[in-house]
Amino acid sequence: RNNFNAKLSNYHLSWIISNLTAMFEIRPALESDCQSMLDIYTPSIHNKATSFEFEVPTHEQFLLRVSNIQNHFPWLVCTKDSHLTGYAYAGPHRGRKAYQWTAELSGYIDPKFHRLGIARALYTALIEILKLQGYFTVLAGISLPNQNSVSFHESLGFTPIGVYQNIGYKFSRWHSVGWWQYAVSDYPTHASAPQKAHIIINSPAGKEILHRAVEMIKTNS
């Protein structure tokens, strides 16, 4: 845990923008956010097939999950007046080395804060950070049917590429998963290994990305 805190200690400089009624912040997740993120995530395990998990992770398991992701990828949260409203993160598509330039996105928003542009702001920030890291393809898996999620991803520029039919079994029925793809940038002949997320987030360009993301929420709130 001490290593987790030390790794995130450089993340505290993030952009905060105020409007008349609220202060929003988008920043990397901290250890202190874990319980709030679990509270948002738990209904997707208990009540929905949007997550294929059956058991809610313990606090320590979730903390380790966040730490492992943040070794390489961005995991962002959005807060309003210090209340965590949602989170989104990128992760590896598969373990083989040739997949290292591809990332998958996931996100969960507190229902009380839907339709404020929070998910769009978080995803936009993730994609821009991933681009600067050196990723070229972003994927999203969506349990079907889920028209809201499909419309959201397609509004960001994701395109459908296929469906895994009856790939998961939960709540006594089979579920299919559709896949959507977004090309982050042009595909070069030669590609260097992606940089770690914290290098980008702590750079002036990374701080500007978070700044613009918060402005998106301000515009929609």
N, C-alpha and C positions, 0 to 999 in steps of 0.2 A: 504493500500500500504506500509506503514511503516513496518508492520509486515512481508509483503512479502520480503522487502529488508533485514530485520533483519534475517529472516530465511535463506536467501541465502548468507549472509555475510561470512559464514564459507566455502563457496564453491569455493572461489577464488584461493585456492591452487590446481591447476590442472597441469597436465603434458603438456609441450610444446616441440615439436621436430622440428628442422629446417632441410631443405634440401637445395639444391643449389638455388632453385627458390622461395621457399615459406616457410611460417611458418604455420603449422597446429596446431590446438588445439581442443581437445574434452573435454567438461566440462558441468556441469549442466546449464540449461537455466537460464538467468537473466531477470529481468524486462526490461532491455534495449534491449533484443533480440526480444521482442514481435512483433514489427512492421515488422521486417525482416522475422520472421516465418510466419506471416500473409501473407506477399507478396508471399512467396513460396507456401503457402496453398491455396490461393484464386483461382488459375486456376483449382484446383481439384473440387472446388465448382461450378464455372461458366461453365466449359467446359467438365467435366468428371463425371463419376459415381463412381470413386474411393472413393469419399466422398458422403455420402447420405445427407449431409446438403444442404439446398437450399439458405440460406442467409449467407453472410460472417459475422462472429462475429465482434462486435466492439472491439476496442483495450481493453477496460475495461473488456469485456466479456472474451476475450482470456487470458488476464492477470489473471483473476480469475480462468480460466480453468487450467492454468499452476500451479498456486499456490495450487489449490485443489489436483492436481495429485501429486505434490511434497511433500504433507503431508505424503505420504507413498511410492510412486514409483519414479524411476529415470526418468527424462526428460533431455535428453542430446542434445547438439548442437555441430556441427562441424564448425569451422571457418578456413579460409585460409587468412593469412595476415589481420586478424580482420574482414574479410567479411564473413557473415554467409552463409554457403554452404548447410546446411541441418540440420534436427533435427529428433529425434526419441524418443519415450517415451513408457512406460508401463502403463497400467491401469487395473482396476478391470474387471473381466469377468462378474460377476453378484453380486448383493448386499447381497444375503443370506450368512450367516456366513460360511457354509461348503465350499463355493467357495474361501475362503480367501487365499488359497495356489496356486491359478491359476491367471495368468495375461495375458492380451492381449497386443500385440505390434502394433504400428503404426509408420510410418515414411514418411517423404517427403524430397526430395533432389532437389535443384535448378537444372534445366535441363542443365545449363552451366557447371555443375560439375559432370555430370553422368560419369560412367565408370572409376572412380578414386578409387573405393573401399570404398567410404565414407559410403554408406548404410551398407555394410558388417561390417565395423569397428564399426559403431554405434550399430547395432544389436548385434554384438558379445559382446560389452561392456555391453549392457543392460542385456543380458542373464547371463553373469558372475556375474553382480551385483545382479540380482534377485536370483541367486543360493545362494550367500552368505547371502542374506536377509532371505532365508528360503522358497522360492517358489519352486514348484516341476513341474508345468506344465505351458507352455507358448503356447498361441493360436494366430493365425493370421487369420483374415477374409479378403477374397479377392473377390472383385466384378468381376464377370466373363462375358466375357472372358478377361484374362490378363496374357498371357503366360510369359511375362517378370517377373512379380511378382511371378507367380507360380514357375518358374525356379529358381529365386533368393532364395525363401524360402526353396525349396527342396535342393538347394545346401548347405544350412546351416544345413540340417538335419531334417527339418519339414516334416511330413508325412500327406497326405490327410485323413480326417476322415469323410467328408460328405459335402452335399450341401443343403443350404436353397433355394429351388426353388421359383423363382419369389417373393422374399421377399421384394423388394424395387421398387418403381415407381419414375422414374426421366427421364426428357427429353422425355416424352410421350411414354415411354416403360417400361416394367417390367425387373428387373435385379435379377439374382441369385447371391448368395454369397457362395463361397466355404470356408471351414474351414480346416486349417492345424494346427497340434499339434507337440510340441517338449517337450520331457521329459527332464527336466533340471537335475534331479538326480534320484537316486533310491527312491522308495516310502517306507517310514518307517512305522512301526506299530503305532508309536506315533509321532505326529507332533506339534511343538510349533508354536505360532503365529509368522508370519514374522516380522523381524525388519524393521524399517523405513530406507528408502534409504540413507538419508544423513549420517547415522551412518556408513554405509559401505563405501560410497564415500569418507568420510573424514578419513578413516582408511588407514594404509599403503597398505593393500591388494587392497582397492578401487583405490588408486592412481596408483598402478601398473597396474590395469585393464585399466585405461585411457591411461597410458603410452604405453601399448601393442597395444591398439586400434589405436593410432596415428601412431605407427610403421607400422601397416597394410596399412594405407594410403600412408605412405612414400614409401613403397615397390611398390605400384601400381601406383604412380604418375610419 
